[in-house]
Amino acid sequence: MTEKKLIGYYIIASAVIWGVVIIGCASGLKGTTCYDKISPILIGGAVAHLIFVWGPLANQFRQAKE
């Protein structure tokens, strides 16, 4: 698998994670005005994004420089 193709998969994974976060926020806000329901979803999405997408992507960039 080429490096460009692998990076493309990480970008797609990023979009999927944030799509799920947005849908989760919409579900949490449905009929309420409570921020407490959506903050865990947003925090979980941000953490998952950093760990599962940008961590490996940064590693790929580092390897490409070497």
MARLUM-589940 format. One record per atom (N, C-alpha, C, CB): residue number from 1; residue in three letters; x, y, z; atom name. Coordinates in Angstrom, 3 decimals. Atoms other than C-alpha are relative to their C-alpha. Glycine has a CB too. Layout:
residues N
<fivo seq="NUM" type="ALA" east="X" north="Y" up="Z" atom="CA"/>
...
This chain:
residues 66
<fivo seq="1" type="MET" east="0.849" north="-1.179" up="0.000" atom="N"/>
<fivo seq="1" type="MET" east="0.000" north="0.000" up="0.000" atom="CA"/>
<fivo seq="1" type="MET" east="0.891" north="1.237" up="0.000" atom="C"/>
<fivo seq="1" type="MET" east="-0.964" north="0.001" up="1.224" atom="CB"/>
<fivo seq="2" type="THR" east="-0.816" north="-1.195" up="0.079" atom="N"/>
<fivo seq="2" type="THR" east="1.396" north="3.368" up="-0.938" atom="CA"/>
<fivo seq="2" type="THR" east="-0.300" north="0.930" up="1.164" atom="C"/>
<fivo seq="2" type="THR" east="-0.227" north="0.717" up="-1.325" atom="CB"/>
<fivo seq="3" type="GLU" east="0.132" north="-0.940" up="-1.119" atom="N"/>
<fivo seq="3" type="GLU" east="1.932" north="6.083" up="1.607" atom="CA"/>
<fivo seq="3" type="GLU" east="-1.154" north="0.971" up="-0.216" atom="C"/>
<fivo seq="3" type="GLU" east="1.300" north="0.778" up="0.196" atom="CB"/>
<fivo seq="4" type="LYS" east="1.092" north="-0.939" up="0.283" atom="N"/>
<fivo seq="4" type="LYS" east="-0.490" north="8.470" up="-0.119" atom="CA"/>
<fivo seq="4" type="LYS" east="-1.355" north="-0.652" up="0.213" atom="C"/>
<fivo seq="4" type="LYS" east="0.103" north="0.526" up="-1.433" atom="CB"/>
<fivo seq="5" type="LYS" east="1.256" north="0.714" up="-0.180" atom="N"/>
<fivo seq="5" type="LYS" east="-3.212" north="5.838" up="-0.089" atom="CA"/>
<fivo seq="5" type="LYS" east="-0.305" north="-0.170" up="1.485" atom="C"/>
<fivo seq="5" type="LYS" east="0.051" north="-1.367" up="-0.699" atom="CB"/>
<fivo seq="6" type="LEU" east="0.170" north="0.164" up="-1.441" atom="N"/>
<fivo seq="6" type="LEU" east="-2.676" north="5.207" up="3.632" atom="CA"/>
<fivo seq="6" type="LEU" east="-0.432" north="1.305" up="0.646" atom="C"/>
<fivo seq="6" type="LEU" east="1.294" north="-0.500" up="0.640" atom="CB"/>
<fivo seq="7" type="ILE" east="0.381" north="-1.299" up="-0.541" atom="N"/>
<fivo seq="7" type="ILE" east="-2.892" north="8.910" up="4.428" atom="CA"/>
<fivo seq="7" type="ILE" east="-1.445" north="0.312" up="-0.371" atom="C"/>
<fivo seq="7" type="ILE" east="0.944" north="1.106" up="-0.517" atom="CB"/>
<fivo seq="8" type="GLY" east="1.393" north="-0.195" up="0.409" atom="N"/>
<fivo seq="8" type="GLY" east="-6.141" north="9.035" up="2.452" atom="CA"/>
<fivo seq="8" type="GLY" east="-0.965" north="-0.741" up="0.910" atom="C"/>
<fivo seq="8" type="GLY" east="-0.196" north="-0.458" up="-1.436" atom="CB"/>
<fivo seq="9" type="TYR" east="0.850" north="0.756" up="-0.922" atom="N"/>
<fivo seq="9" type="TYR" east="-7.576" north="6.326" up="4.688" atom="CA"/>
<fivo seq="9" type="TYR" east="-0.116" north="0.702" up="1.357" atom="C"/>
<fivo seq="9" type="TYR" east="0.555" north="-1.420" up="0.188" atom="CB"/>
<fivo seq="10" type="TYR" east="0.059" north="-0.745" up="-1.259" atom="N"/>
<fivo seq="10" type="TYR" east="-6.670" north="8.365" up="7.773" atom="CA"/>
<fivo seq="10" type="TYR" east="-0.923" north="1.207" up="-0.113" atom="C"/>
<fivo seq="10" type="TYR" east="1.400" north="0.451" up="0.417" atom="CB"/>
<fivo seq="11" type="ILE" east="0.863" north="-1.156" up="0.194" atom="N"/>
<fivo seq="11" type="ILE" east="-8.413" north="11.402" up="6.344" atom="CA"/>
<fivo seq="11" type="ILE" east="-1.466" north="-0.428" up="-0.044" atom="C"/>
<fivo seq="11" type="ILE" east="0.379" north="0.744" up="-1.289" atom="CB"/>
<fivo seq="12" type="ILE" east="1.370" north="0.520" up="0.033" atom="N"/>
<fivo seq="12" type="ILE" east="-11.540" north="9.348" up="5.597" atom="CA"/>
<fivo seq="12" type="ILE" east="-0.451" north="-0.399" up="1.405" atom="C"/>
<fivo seq="12" type="ILE" east="-0.101" north="-1.209" up="-0.959" atom="CB"/>
<fivo seq="13" type="ALA" east="0.329" north="0.376" up="-1.374" atom="N"/>
<fivo seq="13" type="ALA" east="-11.438" north="7.939" up="9.134" atom="CA"/>
<fivo seq="13" type="ALA" east="-0.316" north="1.233" up="0.834" atom="C"/>
<fivo seq="13" type="ALA" east="1.153" north="-0.788" up="0.635" atom="CB"/>
<fivo seq="14" type="SER" east="0.250" north="-1.253" up="-0.708" atom="N"/>
<fivo seq="14" type="SER" east="-11.261" north="11.490" up="10.462" atom="CA"/>
<fivo seq="14" type="SER" east="-1.396" north="0.522" up="-0.312" atom="C"/>
<fivo seq="14" type="SER" east="1.056" north="1.051" up="-0.374" atom="CB"/>
<fivo seq="15" type="ALA" east="1.321" north="-0.479" up="0.397" atom="N"/>
<fivo seq="15" type="ALA" east="-14.357" north="12.470" up="8.491" atom="CA"/>
<fivo seq="15" type="ALA" east="-1.103" north="-0.861" up="0.614" atom="C"/>
<fivo seq="15" type="ALA" east="-0.127" north="0.010" up="-1.528" atom="CB"/>
<fivo seq="16" type="VAL" east="1.004" north="0.893" up="-0.568" atom="N"/>
<fivo seq="16" type="VAL" east="-16.259" north="9.402" up="9.713" atom="CA"/>
<fivo seq="16" type="VAL" east="-0.169" north="0.274" up="1.496" atom="C"/>
<fivo seq="16" type="VAL" east="0.389" north="-1.475" up="-0.238" atom="CB"/>
<fivo seq="17" type="ILE" east="0.079" north="-0.265" up="-1.441" atom="N"/>
<fivo seq="17" type="ILE" east="-15.396" north="10.080" up="13.363" atom="CA"/>
<fivo seq="17" type="ILE" east="-0.770" north="1.279" up="0.260" atom="C"/>
<fivo seq="17" type="ILE" east="1.406" north="0.094" up="0.618" atom="CB"/>
<fivo seq="18" type="TRP" east="0.690" north="-1.266" up="-0.244" atom="N"/>
<fivo seq="18" type="TRP" east="-16.529" north="13.687" up="13.151" atom="CA"/>
<fivo seq="18" type="TRP" east="-1.435" north="-0.028" up="-0.481" atom="C"/>
<fivo seq="18" type="TRP" east="0.734" north="1.132" up="-0.670" atom="CB"/>
<fivo seq="19" type="GLY" east="1.390" north="0.183" up="0.396" atom="N"/>
<fivo seq="19" type="GLY" east="-19.668" north="12.677" up="11.262" atom="CA"/>
<fivo seq="19" type="GLY" east="-0.813" north="-0.627" up="1.122" atom="C"/>
<fivo seq="19" type="GLY" east="-0.085" north="-0.862" up="-1.252" atom="CB"/>
<fivo seq="20" type="VAL" east="0.673" north="0.647" up="-1.126" atom="N"/>
<fivo seq="20" type="VAL" east="-20.573" north="10.382" up="14.145" atom="CA"/>
<fivo seq="20" type="VAL" east="-0.166" north="0.981" up="1.160" atom="C"/>
<fivo seq="20" type="VAL" east="0.790" north="-1.243" up="0.460" atom="CB"/>
<fivo seq="21" type="VAL" east="0.081" north="-0.993" up="-1.073" atom="N"/>
<fivo seq="21" type="VAL" east="-19.819" north="13.176" up="16.621" atom="CA"/>
<fivo seq="21" type="VAL" east="-1.137" north="0.988" up="-0.274" atom="C"/>
<fivo seq="21" type="VAL" east="1.346" north="0.753" up="0.146" atom="CB"/>
<fivo seq="22" type="ILE" east="1.047" north="-0.966" up="0.337" atom="N"/>
<fivo seq="22" type="ILE" east="-22.093" north="15.607" up="14.789" atom="CA"/>
<fivo seq="22" type="ILE" east="-1.384" north="-0.626" up="0.133" atom="C"/>
<fivo seq="22" type="ILE" east="0.202" north="0.535" up="-1.426" atom="CB"/>
<fivo seq="23" type="ILE" east="1.291" north="0.684" up="-0.139" atom="N"/>
<fivo seq="23" type="ILE" east="-24.921" north="13.069" up="14.583" atom="CA"/>
<fivo seq="23" type="ILE" east="-0.321" north="-0.233" up="1.471" atom="C"/>
<fivo seq="23" type="ILE" east="0.007" north="-1.343" up="-0.763" atom="CB"/>
<fivo seq="24" type="GLY" east="0.212" north="0.185" up="-1.435" atom="N"/>
<fivo seq="24" type="GLY" east="-24.449" north="12.272" up="18.274" atom="CA"/>
<fivo seq="24" type="GLY" east="-0.412" north="1.282" up="0.697" atom="C"/>
<fivo seq="24" type="GLY" east="1.250" north="-0.540" up="0.641" atom="CB"/>
<fivo seq="25" type="CYS" east="0.375" north="-1.293" up="-0.585" atom="N"/>
<fivo seq="25" type="CYS" east="-24.629" north="15.958" up="19.166" atom="CA"/>
<fivo seq="25" type="CYS" east="-1.425" north="0.381" up="-0.374" atom="C"/>
<fivo seq="25" type="CYS" east="0.970" north="1.097" up="-0.455" atom="CB"/>
<fivo seq="26" type="ALA" east="1.365" north="-0.302" up="0.431" atom="N"/>
<fivo seq="26" type="ALA" east="-27.775" north="16.406" up="17.102" atom="CA"/>
<fivo seq="26" type="ALA" east="-1.005" north="-0.831" up="0.792" atom="C"/>
<fivo seq="26" type="ALA" east="-0.163" north="-0.261" up="-1.513" atom="CB"/>
<fivo seq="27" type="SER" east="0.895" north="0.859" up="-0.783" atom="N"/>
<fivo seq="27" type="SER" east="-29.357" north="13.453" up="18.906" atom="CA"/>
<fivo seq="27" type="SER" east="-0.091" north="0.477" up="1.444" atom="C"/>
<fivo seq="27" type="SER" east="0.481" north="-1.458" up="-0.041" atom="CB"/>
<fivo seq="28" type="GLY" east="-0.014" north="-0.482" up="-1.379" atom="N"/>
<fivo seq="28" type="GLY" east="-28.304" north="14.824" up="22.276" atom="CA"/>
<fivo seq="28" type="GLY" east="-0.754" north="1.303" up="0.179" atom="C"/>
<fivo seq="28" type="GLY" east="1.413" north="0.176" up="0.465" atom="CB"/>
<fivo seq="29" type="LEU" east="0.686" north="-1.290" up="-0.088" atom="N"/>
<fivo seq="29" type="LEU" east="-29.737" north="18.259" up="21.531" atom="CA"/>
<fivo seq="29" type="LEU" east="-1.484" north="-0.079" up="-0.317" atom="C"/>
<fivo seq="29" type="LEU" east="0.646" north="0.978" up="-0.925" atom="CB"/>
<fivo seq="30" type="LYS" east="1.386" north="0.143" up="0.432" atom="N"/>
<fivo seq="30" type="LYS" east="-33.020" north="16.953" up="20.205" atom="CA"/>
<fivo seq="30" type="LYS" east="-0.962" north="0.192" up="1.182" atom="C"/>
<fivo seq="30" type="LYS" east="-0.217" north="-1.381" up="-0.650" atom="CB"/>
<fivo seq="31" type="GLY" east="1.002" north="-0.267" up="-1.032" atom="N"/>
<fivo seq="31" type="GLY" east="-35.729" north="18.494" up="22.374" atom="CA"/>
<fivo seq="31" type="GLY" east="0.553" north="0.497" up="1.325" atom="C"/>
<fivo seq="31" type="GLY" east="-0.775" north="-1.222" up="0.247" atom="CB"/>
<fivo seq="32" type="THR" east="-0.569" north="-0.473" up="-1.264" atom="N"/>
<fivo seq="32" type="THR" east="-33.316" north="19.778" up="25.053" atom="CA"/>
<fivo seq="32" type="THR" east="0.818" north="1.270" up="-0.225" atom="C"/>
<fivo seq="32" type="THR" east="0.877" north="-1.095" up="0.644" atom="CB"/>
<fivo seq="33" type="THR" east="-0.910" north="-1.147" up="0.049" atom="N"/>
<fivo seq="33" type="THR" east="-31.253" north="22.831" up="25.863" atom="CA"/>
<fivo seq="33" type="THR" east="1.195" north="-0.242" up="0.912" atom="C"/>
<fivo seq="33" type="THR" east="-0.731" north="1.299" up="0.407" atom="CB"/>
<fivo seq="34" type="CYS" east="-1.008" north="0.351" up="-0.994" atom="N"/>
<fivo seq="34" type="CYS" east="-28.775" north="20.984" up="28.067" atom="CA"/>
<fivo seq="34" type="CYS" east="1.361" north="-0.284" up="-0.647" atom="C"/>
<fivo seq="34" type="CYS" east="-0.460" north="-1.216" up="0.802" atom="CB"/>
<fivo seq="35" type="TYR" east="-1.346" north="0.194" up="0.529" atom="N"/>
<fivo seq="35" type="TYR" east="-25.060" north="21.271" up="27.243" atom="CA"/>
<fivo seq="35" type="TYR" east="0.663" north="-1.254" up="0.576" atom="C"/>
<fivo seq="35" type="TYR" east="0.859" north="1.224" up="0.298" atom="CB"/>
<fivo seq="36" type="ASP" east="-0.619" north="1.164" up="-0.651" atom="N"/>
<fivo seq="36" type="ASP" east="-24.174" north="18.475" up="29.668" atom="CA"/>
<fivo seq="36" type="ASP" east="-0.170" north="-1.281" up="-0.798" atom="C"/>
<fivo seq="36" type="ASP" east="-0.584" north="-0.191" up="1.379" atom="CB"/>
<fivo seq="37" type="LYS" east="0.214" north="1.207" up="0.793" atom="N"/>
<fivo seq="37" type="LYS" east="-25.594" north="15.909" up="27.258" atom="CA"/>
<fivo seq="37" type="LYS" east="0.954" north="-0.091" up="-1.173" atom="C"/>
<fivo seq="37" type="LYS" east="-1.421" north="-0.048" up="-0.499" atom="CB"/>
<fivo seq="38" type="ILE" east="-0.841" north="0.069" up="1.186" atom="N"/>
<fivo seq="38" type="ILE" east="-23.376" north="16.878" up="24.339" atom="CA"/>
<fivo seq="38" type="ILE" east="1.491" north="0.130" up="0.294" atom="C"/>
<fivo seq="38" type="ILE" east="-0.407" north="1.065" up="-0.956" atom="CB"/>
<fivo seq="39" type="SER" east="-1.426" north="-0.178" up="-0.281" atom="N"/>
<fivo seq="39" type="SER" east="-20.092" north="17.756" up="26.041" atom="CA"/>
<fivo seq="39" type="SER" east="0.774" north="-1.320" up="0.058" atom="C"/>
<fivo seq="39" type="SER" east="0.170" north="0.736" up="1.306" atom="CB"/>
<fivo seq="40" type="PRO" east="-0.762" north="1.261" up="0.041" atom="N"/>
<fivo seq="40" type="PRO" east="-19.078" north="14.087" up="26.654" atom="CA"/>
<fivo seq="40" type="PRO" east="0.172" north="-0.543" up="-1.419" atom="C"/>
<fivo seq="40" type="PRO" east="-0.690" north="-1.049" up="0.861" atom="CB"/>
<fivo seq="41" type="ILE" east="-0.104" north="0.465" up="1.382" atom="N"/>
<fivo seq="41" type="ILE" east="-19.804" north="13.292" up="23.002" atom="CA"/>
<fivo seq="41" type="ILE" east="1.098" north="0.771" up="-0.727" atom="C"/>
<fivo seq="41" type="ILE" east="-1.353" north="0.159" up="-0.737" atom="CB"/>
<fivo seq="42" type="LEU" east="-1.020" north="-0.820" up="0.649" atom="N"/>
<fivo seq="42" type="LEU" east="-17.674" north="16.194" up="21.799" atom="CA"/>
<fivo seq="42" type="LEU" east="1.399" north="-0.327" up="0.512" atom="C"/>
<fivo seq="42" type="LEU" east="-0.297" north="1.476" up="0.218" atom="CB"/>
<fivo seq="43" type="ILE" east="-1.306" north="0.327" up="-0.581" atom="N"/>
<fivo seq="43" type="ILE" east="-14.833" north="15.403" up="24.186" atom="CA"/>
<fivo seq="43" type="ILE" east="0.461" north="-1.380" up="-0.464" atom="C"/>
<fivo seq="43" type="ILE" east="-0.062" north="0.052" up="1.544" atom="CB"/>
<fivo seq="44" type="GLY" east="-0.347" north="1.348" up="0.458" atom="N"/>
<fivo seq="44" type="GLY" east="-14.931" north="11.707" up="23.277" atom="CA"/>
<fivo seq="44" type="GLY" east="0.408" north="-0.011" up="-1.463" atom="C"/>
<fivo seq="44" type="GLY" east="-1.171" north="-0.946" up="0.212" atom="CB"/>
<fivo seq="45" type="GLY" east="-0.344" north="-0.083" up="1.414" atom="N"/>
<fivo seq="45" type="GLY" east="-14.887" north="12.543" up="19.577" atom="CA"/>
<fivo seq="45" type="GLY" east="1.355" north="0.633" up="-0.226" atom="C"/>
<fivo seq="45" type="GLY" east="-1.047" north="0.776" up="-0.742" atom="CB"/>
<fivo seq="46" type="ALA" east="-1.289" north="-0.676" up="0.145" atom="N"/>
<fivo seq="46" type="ALA" east="-11.965" north="14.914" up="19.940" atom="CA"/>
<fivo seq="46" type="ALA" east="1.151" north="-0.907" up="0.439" atom="C"/>
<fivo seq="46" type="ALA" east="0.014" north="1.301" up="0.816" atom="CB"/>
<fivo seq="47" type="VAL" east="-1.044" north="0.902" up="-0.494" atom="N"/>
<fivo seq="47" type="VAL" east="-9.949" north="12.407" up="21.970" atom="CA"/>
<fivo seq="47" type="VAL" east="0.207" north="-1.165" up="-0.977" atom="C"/>
<fivo seq="47" type="VAL" east="-0.367" north="-0.536" up="1.408" atom="CB"/>
<fivo seq="48" type="ALA" east="-0.112" north="1.106" up="0.959" atom="N"/>
<fivo seq="48" type="ALA" east="-10.722" north="9.549" up="19.564" atom="CA"/>
<fivo seq="48" type="ALA" east="0.685" north="0.468" up="-1.275" atom="C"/>
<fivo seq="48" type="ALA" east="-1.389" north="-0.582" up="-0.327" atom="CB"/>
<fivo seq="49" type="HIS" east="-0.602" north="-0.560" up="1.206" atom="N"/>
<fivo seq="49" type="HIS" east="-9.754" north="11.769" up="16.654" atom="CA"/>
<fivo seq="49" type="HIS" east="1.509" north="0.163" up="0.177" atom="C"/>
<fivo seq="49" type="HIS" east="-0.646" north="1.352" up="-0.346" atom="CB"/>
<fivo seq="50" type="LEU" east="-1.432" north="-0.201" up="-0.251" atom="N"/>
<fivo seq="50" type="LEU" east="-6.407" north="12.677" up="18.194" atom="CA"/>
<fivo seq="50" type="LEU" east="0.750" north="-1.322" up="0.111" atom="C"/>
<fivo seq="50" type="LEU" east="0.201" north="0.812" up="1.274" atom="CB"/>
<fivo seq="51" type="ILE" east="-0.695" north="1.265" up="-0.240" atom="N"/>
<fivo seq="51" type="ILE" east="-5.540" north="9.128" up="19.244" atom="CA"/>
<fivo seq="51" type="ILE" east="0.020" north="-0.885" up="-1.234" atom="C"/>
<fivo seq="51" type="ILE" east="-0.648" north="-0.742" up="1.147" atom="CB"/>
<fivo seq="52" type="PHE" east="0.114" north="0.995" up="1.067" atom="N"/>
<fivo seq="52" type="PHE" east="-6.778" north="7.063" up="16.320" atom="CA"/>
<fivo seq="52" type="PHE" east="0.278" north="0.530" up="-1.400" atom="C"/>
<fivo seq="52" type="PHE" east="-1.356" north="-0.586" up="0.025" atom="CB"/>
<fivo seq="53" type="VAL" east="-0.252" north="-0.541" up="1.337" atom="N"/>
<fivo seq="53" type="VAL" east="-6.272" north="9.446" up="13.406" atom="CA"/>
<fivo seq="53" type="VAL" east="1.312" north="0.773" up="-0.039" atom="C"/>
<fivo seq="53" type="VAL" east="-1.156" north="0.906" up="-0.437" atom="CB"/>
<fivo seq="54" type="TRP" east="-1.180" north="-0.862" up="0.114" atom="N"/>
<fivo seq="54" type="TRP" east="-3.674" north="12.122" up="14.044" atom="CA"/>
<fivo seq="54" type="TRP" east="1.255" north="-0.589" up="0.609" atom="C"/>
<fivo seq="54" type="TRP" east="-0.276" north="1.311" up="0.642" atom="CB"/>
<fivo seq="55" type="GLY" east="-1.180" north="0.685" up="-0.534" atom="N"/>
<fivo seq="55" type="GLY" east="-1.372" north="9.951" up="16.159" atom="CA"/>
<fivo seq="55" type="GLY" east="0.690" north="-0.838" up="-1.071" atom="C"/>
<fivo seq="55" type="GLY" east="-0.391" north="-0.886" up="1.183" atom="CB"/>
<fivo seq="56" type="PRO" east="-0.620" north="0.791" up="1.071" atom="N"/>
<fivo seq="56" type="PRO" east="-0.779" north="7.382" up="13.394" atom="CA"/>
<fivo seq="56" type="PRO" east="0.411" north="0.847" up="-1.208" atom="C"/>
<fivo seq="56" type="PRO" east="-0.954" north="-1.087" up="-0.451" atom="CB"/>
<fivo seq="57" type="LEU" east="-0.333" north="-0.854" up="1.133" atom="N"/>
<fivo seq="57" type="LEU" east="-0.807" north="10.120" up="10.751" atom="CA"/>
<fivo seq="57" type="LEU" east="1.310" north="0.750" up="0.256" atom="C"/>
<fivo seq="57" type="LEU" east="-1.141" north="0.993" up="-0.276" atom="CB"/>
<fivo seq="58" type="ALA" east="-1.254" north="-0.664" up="-0.347" atom="N"/>
<fivo seq="58" type="ALA" east="1.937" north="12.020" up="12.566" atom="CA"/>
<fivo seq="58" type="ALA" east="1.167" north="-0.972" up="-0.106" atom="C"/>
<fivo seq="58" type="ALA" east="-0.075" north="0.589" up="1.416" atom="CB"/>
<fivo seq="59" type="ASN" east="-1.035" north="1.026" up="0.113" atom="N"/>
<fivo seq="59" type="ASN" east="3.910" north="8.776" up="12.748" atom="CA"/>
<fivo seq="59" type="ASN" east="0.362" north="-0.243" up="-1.468" atom="C"/>
<fivo seq="59" type="ASN" east="-0.470" north="-1.313" up="0.659" atom="CB"/>
<fivo seq="60" type="GLN" east="-0.253" north="0.182" up="1.428" atom="N"/>
<fivo seq="60" type="GLN" east="3.541" north="8.314" up="8.972" atom="CA"/>
<fivo seq="60" type="GLN" east="0.814" north="1.169" up="-0.567" atom="C"/>
<fivo seq="60" type="GLN" east="-1.328" north="-0.141" up="-0.763" atom="CB"/>
<fivo seq="61" type="PHE" east="-0.763" north="-1.169" up="0.457" atom="N"/>
<fivo seq="61" type="PHE" east="4.768" north="11.858" up="8.350" atom="CA"/>
<fivo seq="61" type="PHE" east="1.450" north="-0.065" up="0.475" atom="C"/>
<fivo seq="61" type="PHE" east="-0.658" north="1.297" up="0.500" atom="CB"/>
<fivo seq="62" type="ARG" east="-1.349" north="0.126" up="-0.554" atom="N"/>
<fivo seq="62" type="ARG" east="7.752" north="11.245" up="10.623" atom="CA"/>
<fivo seq="62" type="ARG" east="0.810" north="-1.034" up="-0.773" atom="C"/>
<fivo seq="62" type="ARG" east="-0.063" north="-0.381" up="1.486" atom="CB"/>
<fivo seq="63" type="GLN" east="-0.686" north="1.047" up="0.745" atom="N"/>
<fivo seq="63" type="GLN" east="8.631" north="8.038" up="8.786" atom="CA"/>
<fivo seq="63" type="GLN" east="0.322" north="0.452" up="-1.413" atom="C"/>
<fivo seq="63" type="GLN" east="-0.842" north="-1.263" up="-0.036" atom="CB"/>
<fivo seq="64" type="ALA" east="-0.237" north="-0.492" up="1.366" atom="N"/>
<fivo seq="64" type="ALA" east="8.325" north="9.769" up="5.413" atom="CA"/>
<fivo seq="64" type="ALA" east="1.188" north="0.952" up="-0.043" atom="C"/>
<fivo seq="64" type="ALA" east="-1.253" north="0.704" up="-0.544" atom="CB"/>
<fivo seq="65" type="LYS" east="-1.142" north="-0.926" up="-0.046" atom="N"/>
<fivo seq="65" type="LYS" east="10.856" north="12.410" up="6.493" atom="CA"/>
<fivo seq="65" type="LYS" east="1.325" north="-0.732" up="0.141" atom="C"/>
<fivo seq="65" type="LYS" east="-0.163" north="0.980" up="1.154" atom="CB"/>
<fivo seq="66" type="GLU" east="-1.229" north="0.763" up="-0.234" atom="N"/>
<fivo seq="66" type="GLU" east="13.390" north="9.767" up="7.518" atom="CA"/>
<fivo seq="66" type="GLU" east="0.367" north="-0.744" up="-1.216" atom="C"/>
<fivo seq="66" type="GLU" east="-0.143" north="-0.952" up="1.161" atom="CB"/>
